[in-house]
Amino acid sequence: QVQLVESGGGSVQAGGSLRLSCAASGRSFSSYPMGWFRQAPGKEREFVAGISWSDFSTYYADSVKGRFTISRDNAKNTVYLQMNSLNPEDTAVYYCNAAGNYGLGYARPGGYWGQGTQVTVSS
C-alpha cells in the first residue's frame, strides 16, 4: 500500500514557476515508477510526467517538455515536479501517481493516487 500527499500548488502569473511535491508512505516507494497527471475543468485527466524507479529515466507530455522537470528522492520518499514558464493552459488539479507504466509515447497510471493540488496560472 502506498499513500500519496501532494503539496506546493497555488496561484501564479504566466511565466512564473511552481514546485510540486508528493510525499509517499510505504516501504515500496523506491521500487515504484512515479508520475504526475493533471485534470483541467471539463477535461479528462492527462499524463504530465513520469520517472522510473530503476535508472530514473524521465518521460514528459509534449505540452510540458522543456518546461517541467520531474525528479525523485528515494531517501525522502518524495517525487517533485518543477514547473517553469507556466501558462494559463497549465491550470489544473495536479495528481501524483504511483506504480504506473510510463515510456516514450505511452503512460498507463498505477492504482495509487494522491488527493490532488490546484495550480492556477493567470495571464
Summary of the structure (lengths in Angstrom):
residues: 123
radius of gyration: 13.3
end to end distance: 40.0
largest distance: 41.7
contacts: 381
relative contact order: 0.32
helix: 7%
strand: 53%
